[in-house]
Amino acid sequence: MDELRAQGLACKKASYALALLTDEEKKQALQAMADLLWEQKDQILQANQEDIAAARAAGRNESFIDRLALDDKRLKAICDGVMQVADLDDPCGRILAEWDRGDLHLVKRSVPIGVIGIIYEARPNVSVDAAALCLRSGNVCFLRGSRETLTTNRMLCHWMREALKRCGIDENSIALVQDGSHEAADAFMRMNEYLDLLIPRGGAGLIRACVENATVPCIQTGTGICHVYVDKAADLNMAVDIIENAKTSRPSVCNAEEVCLVHKDVAAGFLPLLKARLVDARAAAGLVPVDLRLDERAAAIIPGTPAGEQDFDTEFLNYILAIAVVDDVDAAIAHIARHSTHHSEAIITADDTAADRFTTCVDSAAVYVNASTRFTDGGEFGLGCEMGISTQKLHARGPMGLAELCSYKYIIHGSGQTRGGSAAKLQNPCN
């Protein structure tokens, strides 16, 4: 792992210079990155096709392929995302608080975290999103993608580093682990000497491995067992529209709906509408119908697949939706408490009291009233491309934008002040 440690050392050295960049210098570097990535799109897309071919040969499913794949449209969106980040306010150097304490003047100021390690799976867009957000916030970005995306990631990182060089910035401000082995991943998670923070993006297995094995401070992100609860006061047509979007617009992402809960009073009227939209209409249109995994109460109303023991605890990332009928909003809240990964949940209702109870009691990073869970995204929240969706409560929660990639320090200005006398220092040397 000598190469990995050498990369870590280079990243640490780069972090000191990166923290000194001006707002304009960071903007110019991001512009150069976006321009160069688009100029080199043919090379990038060719590299991506090589990864896709290898993934298909290895028998990876289409959901995985979708997360891996780039095309002109996706690459353009990635480049546009870089420029959106460039247009955001610089989060570093902000005065968070300022006050006087006697003759001392204290300033609490935002600062970069330092070197941020990103460990992630199939999505090559994460390489660029993470690099852009880190650069804008004055952090070095050290990337460790999956073996399946290594060719694409190498090409993306090559051109991003080239853009930095052209702007006179240390290219080691963006680095990529070249070794795709599990051993390298394990070593990466323990690089406390070089990494200040580790952010995993991927499935439940990756998140669990990082949380359980990393010695570098780790942000828990990603896994999305997202619920939509259809209340008795719901507009049923609105509910069908929202669930169709939450489940089928892009089922392979973490903000897609995996579980639908339906109030018992409207289940008989609502579930046939939902089946007609998600199963019958999609099949008639030549689209993949949604496999409805039904609890006993739902199965008594519509046909589908009987829900198995794990169906309400699974992030399907596919055209599968678990459905349960519940007695009331409190039963929905209790179900979510047992099964949620604290990502995103929604209630569909015209009852403000039910909505208030749901939003107050559901313990998730994003809680919606009459809107799709698919909005849990840094761009949709106005934060630019996000580093990930934090499902924990410490430091960051929800879409991690620029502010969440900063820490702070206290700067104290004096004029020769000392604390206590020599006797006091001897009695209590720590004060």
N, C-alpha and C positions, 0 to 999 in steps of 0.2 A: 504494500500500500504506500510505497514511497512516493509514487507519482501523485496520489491523492493528497498526501501531506504537503507536497511541494505546491500543489494548486491551492491548498488552504492557506499556506504562508503567503503566497502571492496575492490572494484575495485580501488577507488581513492588511498587508502593506498598502494595497490599492484603496482600502477604506479610509485611510487617513487623508489622502489627497482628494478623494471623492467628496468628503464632508466639507471641503473648502470651495467647491464649485459654486458659482453664482447661479441665480435663477435663470438668467439668460443663457449661460453655458449649458445648463441642463436641458433647456428648451431646444437649443440648437442641436444637441446630441440626439434627442428624441426625433427631431425632424429628419436628421440624417439617417437614423435607423429606419424610420418608416419609408423614406425614399429608396434606400438601398434594398430593403427587403422586397419592395414592389418591383424595382428594376431587375432583381435577380429571381423573379417569380418562376421562370422556367426551370432553373436549377432546383429551386425549392420543391416545386411540384413533382419534378422527376424523382427527387430523393424520397418524397412522400409516397409515390407510386411503388417504389422498391419496398418500402416498409409495408404497404398494403398487400402487395403480392406475397411477401413472406408471412404475413399474418394469416392470410387466406390459406396458404399452403400448410400452416400449422393448425388449421381447423378452428381459428377464432370466429366467433359468431358475428352476425351483421351489426349488432348493437356495438360491439367493440370496434368493428371496422368504421362505423359512423363516427365514433369518438376520435379515431385515428386520422380520418381522411381530411385532406385539404383540397380545395379547388380555388378557382379565381375569386369567387364570391367570398369564401371564408377567409382567404388570405387578404383580400381587400378590407374586409371587416377588421381583421387583426391590425393592419396598418392604420386604419382609421382610428382604432382604439388607442394606438400609440399616440396619435396626435390629440385625441381627447384628453389623455393623461397630461400631455404637454401644456394644454390649455388650462389645466387646473392650477389653483394657487399653490405655491411652494409651501409644503407643510413645515419645513425646517426653519428654525430661527424665530418662530412666533413667540411672542411674549404671552404666556398663559396666565401669569399672575405677577404682580409687582407691588411691593409694600416696604415700608420702613419699620425697623425694629430698633428703637433707640437711635444710635448714630449709624447703624448698619442699613444698607439698602439691598434688599433681596429681590432677585428676579428668577422666576421659574420659566425656563425657555425650552422649546421643543428641539430635539436633536435626533439624528439618525440612530437606529439601533446598532448598525455596524455591518456585519456580514450575515446575510439571511440565507439559510439553506432551504431549498425547495425540493421536496421529493414527491414525485407524482407519477401517474400512470399514462394512459394512452394519449391524452390530449396535447398535441404539439403547440396549440395556441397558448398553453400555459407558459411555455418557454418565453414567448414574447411578452405576454401580459405581465409576468413576474419581473422580467428584466426592465420593462418600462416603468412599472410602479416602484421598483427598487431604485432605479436611477433618479426618478423624479423626487424621491424622498431621501436621496443622498446615501443609499445603502448599496453595498456590493451584493450581487445576486449570484449564488452558487447553486447550479441546477443539477438535479439527478433525476432524469426521466427513466422510463422503462426501456428494456431491451428492444421491445417492438417498435419504438419510435426513435431509436438511436441515430439512424441515417438522417431522418428529417431534422432532429434536434441538432446534430452536428452542422448541418447546412445552415439552419437558422442562426445558431450561435456564431458560426464563422462570419456571417455577414453583419451581425450585430456588433461583434468585436471589431470588425473592419470599420464600421461607422464610428465607433469610439476612437479608434486610432486616427482617423481622418480629422477628428475634432480635437486632437491633442489630449485625449483622456486615456488613462491606463486601461488597456484592453482587458486586464484581469478584473475589472469592475463587473464583468460578466464571465462566468466560468461554467463549464459543463463537465461532469464526471464522465470519463470516457469508458469506464469499466461497467458493463451492465450486469455483473454478477450480484448474487445475494450477499456475498462476503463484502463487496464494495459498499453496498447499501447499508449493511450493519456498521461498517467502519465510519461511513458518512454520518450516521446518527450519533456517533460518539466523539465527534471532532470538537470537543468543548474548547480546545485551545484556539480554534479558528472560527467556529460558528457561534454567533450570539443568539440565534433563534432558528428553530426548525419548523417549517410549515409543510405538512403533508397534504396532498390533494389526490384523492382516489377513492377506491372502494373501502368497505368496512375492514377488510384484511390489512390493507396498508395502514389505515388510521390506527388500528389496534396495535400493529407491530411497532409503530412509532411511539405511541403513548406508553406501551409496556417496556420497550427496549431502549429508547433514546435516552442518552444522558444530557444531550443538549436540550435546553428549555423548548417545549413543543406546544404549538397551538393545535387543538383538536378541531378538525374541519371536516366538512364534506358530506358524510353519509346522510342521505335524505330519505327517511321513511315519512313522507309528507302526507297529511290527512286533509280531506275536505269533508266538513260536516254539513249536511243539508237539514236545516232546522224545520220545524213544523210551520214556521212563518216564512219560509223561503218562497221566492218566485221560482217555480219549478223549471220554467223554460230558461231562465237565467242560470239556474244550477246546472242544467244539462250543458249549456254553452261553456260555462266555466270549467266543468269537469272534463269536457272534451278537450279543451285547450290544455289544462293541467296534465292530462294523461297522454295525449297523442301528438301534441305539437312537436315534442322532442323527448321521447320517453327515456333516452339514455343519459339524461342529465340529473344532477342531484336535486333540483327544485321541481322535478316532475312528481305528480301525485302518484302515490302507491296504494292508498287506502281511502275508501269512501264510506262515511258513516251517515246513516239516514234515520231521521226521527220516525218512530213507529207509526205516527198518525198520518204521514204522507208517503210511507214506503210503497203502499199498494198502487198509488197513483204515479209515483216518481220512477220506480225501478223499471217498469215497462218502457217509459220514455228514454231512460238511460240505455237500456239494452237496444232499443231501436236505433239510437244514434251511434253507439260505440261498436255494436256487433252487426246488426242487419244492414244499416246504411253503408258502413265501411266495406262489408263484403260485396254489396251490390256495386260499389264504385271501384272494385278491384284493389282495395286497400286491405292491409292486415287487420282483421277484426280483433278487438280486445278480448282476451280471455278473462271472464269474470269469475273470480274465486269467491264463492258465496257461503256465508254462515247459514245456519239452519233456518233462521227467520227470513233471510233474503231468498234462500232456495225454495221456500214455500210460495214465493211470488213469481219468480222468473227462472227459466232454465239457465244452467251454467255449470261450472266445475265446483264440486264441494271444496270448501276451504280446508286446507291441511293445517297441521299443528303450527307450522312456521310461516304461514302465508301473511299473517299480520305483523311479522317481525322480519320481513324480507324487503330489501331494496331491489326490486325486480329489474329496473333499468330496461324494461321491455314492455310490450303491449299486453300487460297483465295488470289487473286491478282487483284488489281484495275489497269485499263489500260486507258490511255488517249493519244490522238494524239495531238501533239503541232506543232506550225509553225516553230520554230527554237530553237537554244540553249538559246536565251534570254527568250523565252516563257517557256522553261523548268525551267530555273532559277527562273522565277517569280512564276511558279506553286509550286516549292519547297519552296520558301519563304513563300507562303501562308499556306502550309500544313505540312511542315516538323517539326519534334520535335528536329532537330539539332543534330541528332545522326550520321548517315552514309548515304552518297549518292555516286552514281557512274555515270560516263559517259563512254559510249563505243564509241570510235571514233579513226580514224587514222589521224584526223586533229589536229595538235598541237595548232593552234590558238583557236579552239573551246575548247580544253582541258584546255588551260590556262585561258580562260574566265570563264569556269565552275568552276575550282578549286579556282579562285580568288573571284568569286562573291557568290558562295554557302557558306552559313554561318552555317557549321556543324562541329562537332568535328573531323570527318574523312571523307575525300573526295577522291574517287578512280578514277583512269583512267585505264580502261580496266582490272578491277579485281572485284571480288565479295565483297559485303559488309560483308560477313560472316567472313572476316579477322579482323574485329574490336573486338579484344580480347587481353587481356594482354599477354597470352602465345604466340599468333601469332606475337605480336609486340616485343617479347623478354623480356617482363617485368615479366614473371612468371604469376601465376594466379592473376587476377586483383580483386580489391575491388568492382568495378562497372565501368560503362561507364558514365562519367560526361558529361552532355549535356549543362552545363553552361560555363561561361567564367572566373569566379573568382576562384582563388586558383588552380583549377585543371580542365582539359578538356580532354576528351577521356578516354581510359583505365587508371584507377587509380592504379598505381603500388606503389612501395616502396617510391619513391621520393615524391609522392603526399600525403603520410601519415606522412610527416615531416613538421615541421615549422622551424623557425630559431630564434636565439637570437644573440644579440651583446655582446661581451665580451671585455671590455676595460681595458687595463693594464696601470697603471700610476706609478708615484714615488713620490706621495705626492701633486699632482697638485690640486689647487682649482680654481674656476671660479669667477672672479670679486672680488670686495671688499665689505665690510659691507654696505657701502652707496648704491652700486648698488643693493644689495640684498633687501634693504628696499624699493627702488624705484620700483623694478620689481621682486617681490618675486618668480615668476614662472620661471625666467631665471637665 
